[in-house]
């Protein structure tokens, strides 16, 4: 892809060390990062994971559009998940705050 490890990591939204850990087998990427990586590389997810299925393709307008859409959908899903986690933490904080006020009364 003519990208450095740092450039690829930045496009995936991870640290360079994280990408290096994936490459060396120390850790594994989450599913949304695998989908993004497959889209960026223009390969099928099965090819990326096990070497079977659609392999590398030539960059075209359509493949770039697919990559962009896949990446945006993965980011949207991650943002929605983060929003749910934030809401749960706010609710927990409210519960603790209410319990503390009851104890103070």
Helices and strands as residue ranges (DSSP letters): H 5-12, H 16-24, H 31-41, H 45-50, H 61-104
